[in-house]
Amino acid sequence: MINLLITVSTGWAGGFIASRVRVPAGWLTGSLCATALLHLLWPPACLPPELKAVTQILAGSFLGAGFRKQDILAMKGIIRPALLLIPLMMLMNLIIGWGIHLCSGIDIATSLLASAPGGITEMSLVAISLGGDPGLVAFVQLLRFMTVMGISPIFLSLACRGKGAATSRQPVPSHSGEASQQTEFLPALDRTDSGSTDKTPAAGDKVLTLAISLVFGFIGTLVPIPAAPLTFSMMACAVFTVMTGRGRVFTRQRMVTQVLAGTLIGSAFQLHTGITIQGLAAAVTVLVLGVVALNLLMGYLIHRIGGMDLPTALFSSTPGGLSDMALLSGEFGADQSRVILMQLLRLFSVIAFFPGLIRAFVSLL
């Protein structure tokens, strides 16, 4: 018990410091680094295996509660682009992941998960289930996110010049949770009032959402599918939210999930992982070039074949944060509502289908 308290406290402290200095994905990155350092200096640092399933369930409920009935209805207008997006994302994942594997010698499961267009937290948790290296996955996913947010917009702006969307733009709220007419498209946490407390009438909905995610997440632990607790929790909460409109998550749930995920990954960190990271120059080059080039190609194909205007197609196919891509797309004349829907579909598809597809691909090699 003392080991557990020390490990979790170290993870929380690292996440708190990183979030205060505005490190990308600070709660996850900070807790991961702090726990990894603790584990290297003090090997007894560990977490019980059951915590992996709990963390996946919390992450799944947060993602699932982000859906609304309006989202499903609005997807009728993006059927063709959406049908193109999922297989193209998988192909892009295979190409970049295989390139990282060949250039760096990292095992294929870790390479594929590290380059998958999903979240840092979710892909790192899936790596634990598939026997990959969660520390490497988190590190490369962070580099991918920084590439998407720091480099891709430069090329997207050049490609979008003079090619605005035909539809009018709509305002998109920031991460602060400020009210807007577009809030129904953002994740459940952003749809709540950031200044409210859990004593509001919505507290009952939050408890019910959490209970549903725990029940179906537990069922997922009994199923031999990669990351099943995450997938089952997400799908159950998505169905509940779409049918009732009552899906909500607690204000601190995202932070707690990231700290637990970072602590889990950090406590499994080995010295060879740190040594491998030092030799990732070739893999990082493949990642950066692959993300930029293939995202541009994927957006162009969705534009030409799917009939979507070029700016909207490009920002819809760029695997960054949902709100971040929506906000950036508005600067270049894209249809923000469609960008949000496509990004939401991307997140759902990656979590629901990619773990099984990656395991099947690895088993063929």
Summary of the structure (lengths in Angstrom):
residues: 365
radius of gyration: 19.6
end to end distance: 41.6
largest distance: 60.8
contacts: 1361
relative contact order: 0.20
helix: 74%
strand: 0%
